[in-house]
């Protein structure tokens, strides 16, 4: 699941264009907030079962890559 369009997307008709996991109304930021608050990925997935584990892991991987690219620039 390395195609970003299958992981997170923006649609002006879904939460005003907030980036959400594809096929859900769950914002990517919610995952970040859970992890920053000390919750585990499993806890996030229990609360938001519409998000697939593969989506969450891939989104975190994309975020890591984006941060690494930013730091390397």
C-alpha positions as CSV (number, residue, x, y, z in Angstrom):
1,X,0.0,0.0,0.0
2,X,2.6,2.5,-1.1
3,X,0.3,4.6,-3.3
4,X,-0.5,7.8,-1.2
5,X,-3.9,8.1,-2.9
6,X,-5.0,4.8,-1.3
7,X,-3.9,6.0,2.1
8,X,-4.9,9.6,2.8
9,X,-6.8,12.1,0.7
10,X,-8.5,15.5,0.8
11,X,-12.0,16.2,-0.5
12,X,-13.7,19.6,0.0
13,X,-16.9,17.7,0.6
14,X,-15.4,15.6,3.5
15,X,-14.6,17.6,6.7
16,X,-13.9,20.7,4.6
17,X,-10.9,19.2,2.9
18,X,-9.1,17.9,6.0
19,X,-6.8,15.0,5.1
20,X,-8.6,11.8,6.0
21,X,-7.9,8.1,5.6
22,X,-9.4,7.0,2.3
23,X,-12.8,5.4,2.7
24,X,-13.4,7.0,6.1
25,X,-14.1,10.4,7.7
26,X,-11.2,9.9,10.1
27,X,-8.6,12.7,9.9
28,X,-4.9,11.7,9.7
29,X,-4.3,14.3,12.4
30,X,-6.3,12.1,14.8
31,X,-3.8,9.4,14.5
32,X,-1.0,11.8,15.2
33,X,-2.8,13.2,18.2
34,X,-3.4,9.7,19.6
35,X,0.3,8.8,19.3
36,X,1.4,12.1,20.7
37,X,-0.9,11.6,23.6
38,X,0.8,8.3,24.4
39,X,-1.8,5.9,23.0
40,X,-0.7,3.0,20.9
41,X,-1.6,2.3,17.3
42,X,-3.7,-0.6,18.5
43,X,-5.7,1.8,20.7
44,X,-6.3,4.1,17.8
45,X,-7.4,1.3,15.5
46,X,-9.8,0.1,18.2
47,X,-11.4,3.5,18.4
48,X,-11.5,3.9,14.6
49,X,-12.1,0.5,13.1
50,X,-12.8,2.0,9.6
51,X,-9.1,2.7,9.3
52,X,-7.1,-0.3,8.3
53,X,-3.8,-1.1,10.0
54,X,-2.0,-1.0,6.7
55,X,-3.4,2.5,6.0
56,X,-2.2,3.8,9.4
57,X,1.2,2.3,9.0
58,X,1.6,3.5,5.5
59,X,0.5,7.0,6.5
60,X,3.1,7.1,9.3
61,X,5.7,5.9,6.8
62,X,4.8,8.7,4.4
63,X,4.9,11.2,7.2
64,X,8.4,9.9,8.2
65,X,9.6,10.2,4.6
66,X,8.3,13.7,4.2
67,X,10.0,14.8,7.4
68,X,13.3,13.1,6.4
69,X,13.1,14.9,3.0
70,X,12.5,18.2,4.8
71,X,15.4,17.8,7.2
72,X,17.7,16.7,4.3
73,X,16.9,19.8,2.2
